[in-house]
Amino acid sequence: MNHFKHLKATPPVVAALALLALMACASFRAEGSVSAPLSGMTDSHHEIIVSVKDQQLLLKTDGKPDTVYTISTSKFGIGDRLGSYRTPLGKLFVKAKIGMGLPLGSVFHSRRPTGEIIRPNAPGRDPIVTRILWLEGTEPGNSQAYNRGIYIHGTPQESALGRPASFGCIRMRSKDVASLCDRIGTGATVEIITEHLPTHESFLKSVLNANRLIAANTRTPETSREQEAE
């Protein structure tokens, strides 16, 4: 039974419904394909380990080393204080993925795609680009991570990757962060450590590089002034 058959679609009602529909569509477009975990559904097959000492990110699949990427953590050091622009340590997880399907180099402002696309190492440019993995902390030492806007994200300044250069986030080259985003789901665990990656260097070279799985050793800085940490 249609319980609304007696309601009259008066012009004010129609206009209000149309406005709500437009607002919903605009909100969806603005975030550019946001993926958030459904209740009880998390990626238990993948784990990310970020080494501040190595300036590298290790992706593990079902507990086994899979791929190593060159990254940048904060040039201001480690920490979780609001306004510090530092990279937090400890165990976090991927709360949301933003930008799925957008072209490489797509520029974001406040997590919204602007429509602009820039090339790697564009002079004088350092926005967040390509994809965003928004992290949430699970420990007292990283409890501010989500509110601070701590991400794993793409950067156009790829020549600076491999050394601390960000404003708190973990930066990656565009093709690497797009690949990572395609492979992992929301809820995947992320651990940021000060030590070397927990895999012997010779093993990484013999197993990963032999299969062409170690991402190119490029470098990247970030320069975003908003405390979306970058």
N, C-alpha and C positions, 0 to 999 in steps of 0.2 A: 504494500500500500504506500502511496506517495503522501506523506504527511504534510507536504508543502504545497499541495495543489491549490489550496485556497488562498495562498499568499499572492498578492498582486505585485508584479514586477514594475513598480512605479519607477519613473526616471531617477529619483534620488537613490533608490535601492540598486538599480542597474549600474549607476555611476560608481557607487561605493564598492560594489563587487568587482567592477572592472579595475578600479584603482588598486584594490587588494591584490588582484591577479598580476597587475603590472609590477607592483612592489616585490612580490615573491619572485617573479622572473628576473628582475633587476638584481635582487640579492643573490640569486644563484649564479648569474653571469659574472657578477663582480668578484666572487671568490674563485672563479675559474676552476671548476671541477674539484670540489673539496671532498675528501674521503675521510670519514671519521669512523672509529670502531663501533660496530653494533654490539649490543649488550651480550656478553658471553663469548664474543668472537674476537680472537686475537691471533696474530701470526706467531705460532710457537715453533716454526721451522727455521727462523732466521734470528741471528744475533749480530749486533754491530758492536765492535770494540774500537774506540778511538784512542790512539796513543799521542799524548801531548809531546812526549820526548821524541818520538819518531816522526811526528806530523804525518801520520798515516792512519787510515781507517781500514779495518779488517771486517769483511762480511763472512760470517760463518753460516753454513747451511746444514741443518740437522747435526750440529755439533762439530762439523769438520770445516777447516779453513777453506774458503772459497775464492774470494777476490780481495786484493789489496789496492786501495786508492790513495793517492797523494792528496793531502788536505791542508787547511790552515785553521789553527785555533786562534785565540785572542792574543793580540800583541800586548795586551795589558796584564797577561798572566791568568791565573786560575782563581775562581771564587764565584759567589752567588749573590753578593750584595746588590740591591737595586741601584742602578746608576753607575755600577763599577765597570761595565763593558768587559767583564772577565768571563771566561769559559768555566761553567760549573763542572765539578767532578762527580763520580759516583754512578749509580744506576738510574736510568731514566727509561722512558718508552716513547714510541712514536704515537702521538695523540691524533695527528691529522696529517694528511697528504694534500698538498695544494698545487694546482697547475697541471694535472694530468692531461696529456693530449696537446698541450700548448707547444709551439715551436721552440727549439733551442734558442736561448738568448732573449726570451720574453721577459720584459721588465715588470717587477712588482713594486707597488707602493702600498704600505700597510696591508700586505697580503692580497692585494687586488691587482690583477693584470692591467697595465696601462694601455696595452695595444702596441707599445713600442718594442722593437727587437733590435738588440745591439750585438755586434760581433765581439769575439774574444779579444781582450787587450785593447779595447777602444780607448783612446787617450782621454784622460780626464774623467772617465766614467767608472763608477763603482756601485751600482745598485744591486739589489737581489734579483737574480734571474733564474729562469727555466723551471725549477721545482722548489718546493718548500716541504721539508719534513719537520713539523712543529713538535718539539719535545716537551714532555712533562716529567718532572722529577718524582722520585719515590722515596727520597731520604731527606732528613733535615738539612743536609748540606747542599741540596739542589732544589729545595722546595719552591724557590722563586722562579725557576727556569721557564715555566709556561707563561707566567705573567710578564716576565722580562722579554719574551719573544725570542727564546733561544731555538734556533733552527739548525738543521743541516740543509744547505741550499747552494744553488749555483752562483758563481761569481764570474764577471767578465774579465777580471784581472788575473788570468790564469798564469801569467808569468811569475807571480808571487807565491804560488802554491808551494808547499814544502817548508815553509817557515811561518812562525806566528805572525798573522797579519790582519786578523779580523777584529770586530768590535764585540766579541763574545760568542758568536755563532761558529759552526764548523762549515767552512767553505769548500766547495768542490768545483771541478771543471764541469761545464754544462752537460757534456755527453755522459760523464760519469754519474752525476746526480740523477739524470733522466733514467739511466740504466738501473741504478740502485732503487729508484722509486718504482720502476716496473716490476722489480723482483721481490720486494718486501711488502708486507701489509701493515696496516695500522695495528698497534699493539706489540710490534716487534721490540725487543729489549735493546737498549743502547747503554753501553758502559764506557765512561770516559775516565782514563787512567793516566797517571804521570809516568808510569814505567814503559819499557819497551813492549811491543806487541808480544803476547804469550805464545809465540811460534818462532822456532829457531830460524835465523836468516837463511841458512843454507837450504833448509826445507822449503821456505817460501820461494827461493830462486829456482830450485830444482823442480818443484811441483807446479807452482803457480805460473812462473814465467815460462816454463816449458810449454804450458798450455795457453800462453799469451793472455793470462788473466790478470797480470799486474798492470794497473793503469799507468799511462805515461807519466813520467816524473816531471810534471810541470808545476809551476808555482803561481800563487794568487793572493793579492791583498783585497780587502773590502773597505769601502768607504761609505757607509750610510750613517747619517748623523742621528736618525731617530733611534730610540732605544726599543725597537726591534733590534736586538743587539747586533746583528749582522756578523 
